[in-house]
Amino acid sequence: MKDSIVRASGDPEVQRQFRSALSMFATGVAVITAPRREGAPIGMTVASFNSVSLDPPLILFSVDRRSLSLADLCVAGSFAVNVLEESQQDMSNRFAKANGDKWGWRDAATEPGDEPVLLPDALATFECEPYAQYDGGDHVIFVGRVTRHRMRSQGRPLVFFGGRYHTLNGVHAASA
């Protein structure tokens, strides 16, 4: 095992090594959606989704400061976290791209209003109102208060580990 001490550094090699070490923590994959004052809604893939509190019900995710949608997300009156199912790798890839057609799959009759778009077949969705934003270095940390949530009774999550997508093999350990 190779040990490495990481200090604040603009060195791209140090950053790459740090990112590689972080990729050893398996995460689920989610798409954040939010209405935009003008134009197409916001949509971005994140792997930094986490629960914060049950009372009040709070979640968090972080967004890179270089994101083209960051300014609009910072002022959005609502947003949704859509937890992706293992068959939704294409959806994850679509929303991970900075530009491109993220919304072409939608029927034009489903134009959003002031509500975030809920993605079809997501394992779970969390509709939120903004609660707080925090400085997270090169990211902004968003905390949302969950106003409504839904979940499917079956399905398996899309998992990201080691820089690649993975699926679960269906084996479940006993609950704690």
N, C-alpha and C positions, 0 to 999 in steps of 0.2 A: 504494500500500500504506500502510495506516494503522499507525504505530508507537504503542505504548503501553507505559509502564513500569508494572509491577505490583509493588506492595508489599503487605505484609500489611494487609488492610483488611476491615472489616465492611461496606463500602459495597456494596450489592446490584448497582449498575451496574458497578463494577469486577469483581466476581465473575462477572457475566454475560459481560462482555467476555473475561475469562480463560477461562471455559468455552467460549466460541465459538472462541477461538484453539486451545484443546486439541482441539476437534472437527475440526480440519484434519488430524489424524493418524488415518488409517483404522485401525480395529481389527476383529478378529474378535469374535464374540459368544459368550459361554459362560454356562451356568447352573451355579451351585454348588449341590450337594445334600448334605445331611448328616442323619443320624438325630437325632432329638430324644428326650430322656428320656421325655417325655410328649407325646402329641398327634401331629399330622401332622408329617412330616419337614420340614426346612428346605429352601427352594428360592428362589434369587434370581438374577436376571440380572446379569452383570457384563461390562464391556468392558475391565477392567483386569487381564487374565490375561497372564502372561509366564513364560518359562523363566528359571531362575536358574543351575542347575548341572547338568552331566551326571553328575558323580561327587562326591557322591551325587546322584541324580536329584531336583532340587528345582524347584518352581514357586512362583509367588506370585500373589495377587490382593488387592484392597483392598475394604473394605466401609465404607460411610458409618456414622458413629457413631450416626446417628438410626435406623438399621435396626431394625425390631422383632425381628429374628432374631439380632441381634449377640450378645447375652448367651448364647444357646444355642449359637451357632457357636463362641464362644470356649472352651467346655468340651466340644465334640464330640470324640469319640475317633477319628473318621474323617470324611472328606468326599470328594466327587468333583467334578471339573471336567468338564462335558459341553460340548464344542465343537459349536456348532450348524451345521447345514447350511442352505443358502440357502432351502429350503422350510419352515424352522422359525421363521419370523417370528412366527407366532401363539404358539408355545411361548415365545419370547423375551418377547413382550408379557405373556403369562400370568404369568410369573415376575418380571416387572419391577414388578408391582403390589404395594403393601404389604399389602393385604388381598384377599380374594377366593378363589375356588376354584382353587387351583393344582394340586390333585391329583385333581380329579373325572374326568379322562380315564383314570385307572388302574383296573384291575380290583381289586375289594375283596380278592380272593384273593392279591394281591401286596403285602400289608401288610409294610412294612419291619421289620427287626429292628435289629441293631446296624450294618448296612451302609448306606452311602449309596445312594440310588436312582440307577441309570444310566438316562438317558433314551433311549428308542428312536430309532433312526436318527441319532444324533449322529455327526458325522464322526470324533470321537475322544473317548475318556474317559480320565481320569486318576484312579485311586483313590489316596487319600493318607492318610497319618497326619500329625498336626500336628508341625511341626518348630520353628516360632518365630512370635511375633507382635510387631509393632513399632508404635510410635506413628507415625501418619502425619497429624498435624494433625486435620482433621475426619473422617479415616478411620483404620481399623485395617488394617495390612498383615499378611496371613496368608502364611506360607511353609509349604508342605507337602512332605513326602518322598513321592515316588511309589512305591507298592508294586506297582501293576499298571497297565498301560495297554493300550488297544485302539484300533485305527483301521480305518476303512473303506478299501477300495482305490480307491473312486471317490466322487465328490461334490465339491461346491464350497461354500465357507464362506459363512455369513451375515456381511455386512460392515456396519459402522456408520461413517458419515462425514458430517460436516457436520450432525449432528442427525437423520439419516435412515438407513434401511436401504438397502443397495445389494447388487447381485450382481456377480460377475465375468463378463466377457464370454467367457471360455473361452480367451483368448489368454495364453500363458505365455512368459515370457522365459527365456532359457537360465539354468541354475543356476550359481551362483558356485562 
